[in-house]
Amino acid sequence: MPSVPIVGMQMESIPTLKNLHWLGLGPFDSYPNKRSAPILGIWGGSATGEETSGNKAIRWVEQSGTIGGVHVSTLGYLEHHVSSPQKILLFSGVLGRPEKRP
């Protein structure tokens, strides 16, 4: 299979929303089959910082800045990369292992 089927949505915010916070597993990556290193809590930081990069199991995610913010409640996974700080991928279901995605 060339790619793993993933169910979810992609959000892209404006550049002034520079902070990213979530309730879920962190600060390390967490996958459906790998949950031993992350700890449940409220995590976050700058959307351009390494601490927010990767895959996280979440209950909610929030992107905020000086003009306000966006809050999304979901049981699923967050994927975020510092190379695209305004883009957030939210997965509500993963068929297979997300680390196998190209």
C-alpha beads as a LAMMPS data file, in Angstrom:
LAMMPS data file: protein, C-alpha beads

102 atoms
101 bonds

1 atom types
1 bond types

-500.0 500.0 xlo xhi
-500.0 500.0 ylo yhi
-500.0 500.0 zlo zhi

Masses

1 110.0

Atoms # bond

1 1 1 0.000 0.000 0.000
2 1 1 1.577 3.345 -1.005
3 1 1 0.092 5.243 1.972
4 1 1 -1.740 4.499 5.201
5 1 1 -5.420 5.590 5.222
6 1 1 -5.951 8.334 7.799
7 1 1 -9.280 9.896 8.825
8 1 1 -9.211 13.495 10.011
9 1 1 -8.807 17.087 8.943
10 1 1 -6.181 19.689 8.221
11 1 1 -6.325 23.230 9.619
12 1 1 -4.205 26.166 8.593
13 1 1 -4.191 29.320 10.699
14 1 1 -2.934 32.862 10.232
15 1 1 0.717 33.621 11.142
16 1 1 -0.201 35.674 14.254
17 1 1 -1.397 32.517 16.071
18 1 1 2.088 31.583 17.270
19 1 1 1.349 29.392 20.314
20 1 1 0.251 25.750 20.288
21 1 1 -1.090 23.924 23.365
22 1 1 -2.840 20.588 23.830
23 1 1 -4.245 18.326 26.511
24 1 1 -2.903 14.876 25.867
25 1 1 0.302 12.924 25.725
26 1 1 3.602 14.737 25.472
27 1 1 6.286 15.964 25.190
28 1 1 7.494 13.030 23.091
29 1 1 5.783 11.484 20.057
30 1 1 2.893 9.135 20.829
31 1 1 1.437 6.619 18.424
32 1 1 -1.419 4.129 18.932
33 1 1 1.132 1.373 19.543
34 1 1 3.763 3.463 21.420
35 1 1 2.550 5.227 24.570
36 1 1 5.229 4.425 27.155
37 1 1 7.365 7.616 27.026
38 1 1 4.693 10.379 26.843
39 1 1 2.877 11.699 29.919
40 1 1 -0.723 12.971 30.091
41 1 1 -0.855 16.713 30.748
42 1 1 -1.226 20.148 29.200
43 1 1 1.703 20.670 26.856
44 1 1 2.683 23.383 24.425
45 1 1 4.941 26.159 23.365
46 1 1 5.789 28.147 20.295
47 1 1 4.383 26.726 17.058
48 1 1 7.890 27.104 15.612
49 1 1 9.577 25.253 18.494
50 1 1 10.739 21.649 18.526
51 1 1 8.652 20.907 21.653
52 1 1 5.426 21.140 19.619
53 1 1 6.653 19.094 16.669
54 1 1 5.621 15.486 16.079
55 1 1 2.632 13.215 16.693
56 1 1 0.645 13.569 19.909
57 1 1 -2.426 11.765 21.287
58 1 1 -4.789 14.590 22.295
59 1 1 -8.148 15.475 23.846
60 1 1 -8.029 19.115 22.714
61 1 1 -5.667 21.435 20.851
62 1 1 -5.457 25.216 20.869
63 1 1 -3.599 27.654 18.659
64 1 1 -3.438 31.199 20.045
65 1 1 -1.821 34.596 19.680
66 1 1 -2.282 38.254 20.533
67 1 1 -5.529 38.531 18.534
68 1 1 -7.233 35.450 20.032
69 1 1 -7.222 31.762 19.327
70 1 1 -8.832 28.604 18.017
71 1 1 -9.727 25.673 20.299
72 1 1 -10.688 22.225 18.941
73 1 1 -11.883 19.352 21.141
74 1 1 -11.284 15.870 19.737
75 1 1 -10.169 12.409 20.784
76 1 1 -7.445 11.573 18.339
77 1 1 -3.981 12.596 17.259
78 1 1 -2.247 15.855 16.432
79 1 1 0.531 16.016 13.862
80 1 1 2.530 19.245 13.706
81 1 1 5.832 20.183 12.061
82 1 1 7.942 23.294 12.652
83 1 1 8.483 23.556 8.890
84 1 1 4.741 24.446 8.591
85 1 1 3.919 26.157 11.923
86 1 1 0.436 27.309 10.849
87 1 1 -0.664 23.840 9.717
88 1 1 -2.241 21.353 12.146
89 1 1 -3.295 17.840 11.142
90 1 1 -5.954 16.227 13.345
91 1 1 -6.540 12.496 13.012
92 1 1 -9.673 10.973 14.461
93 1 1 -8.799 7.502 13.269
94 1 1 -5.684 5.818 11.978
95 1 1 -5.914 2.585 10.023
96 1 1 -2.513 1.089 10.696
97 1 1 0.592 2.730 12.095
98 1 1 0.972 6.491 11.421
99 1 1 4.782 6.323 11.496
100 1 1 4.615 4.280 8.273
101 1 1 3.037 7.195 6.405
102 1 1 5.348 8.520 3.627

Bonds

1 1 1 2
2 1 2 3
3 1 3 4
4 1 4 5
5 1 5 6
6 1 6 7
7 1 7 8
8 1 8 9
9 1 9 10
10 1 10 11
11 1 11 12
12 1 12 13
13 1 13 14
14 1 14 15
15 1 15 16
16 1 16 17
17 1 17 18
18 1 18 19
19 1 19 20
20 1 20 21
21 1 21 22
22 1 22 23
23 1 23 24
24 1 24 25
25 1 25 26
26 1 26 27
27 1 27 28
28 1 28 29
29 1 29 30
30 1 30 31
31 1 31 32
32 1 32 33
33 1 33 34
34 1 34 35
35 1 35 36
36 1 36 37
37 1 37 38
38 1 38 39
39 1 39 40
40 1 40 41
41 1 41 42
42 1 42 43
43 1 43 44
44 1 44 45
45 1 45 46
46 1 46 47
47 1 47 48
48 1 48 49
49 1 49 50
50 1 50 51
51 1 51 52
52 1 52 53
53 1 53 54
54 1 54 55
55 1 55 56
56 1 56 57
57 1 57 58
58 1 58 59
59 1 59 60
60 1 60 61
61 1 61 62
62 1 62 63
63 1 63 64
64 1 64 65
65 1 65 66
66 1 66 67
67 1 67 68
68 1 68 69
69 1 69 70
70 1 70 71
71 1 71 72
72 1 72 73
73 1 73 74
74 1 74 75
75 1 75 76
76 1 76 77
77 1 77 78
78 1 78 79
79 1 79 80
80 1 80 81
81 1 81 82
82 1 82 83
83 1 83 84
84 1 84 85
85 1 85 86
86 1 86 87
87 1 87 88
88 1 88 89
89 1 89 90
90 1 90 91
91 1 91 92
92 1 92 93
93 1 93 94
94 1 94 95
95 1 95 96
96 1 96 97
97 1 97 98
98 1 98 99
99 1 99 100
100 1 100 101
101 1 101 102
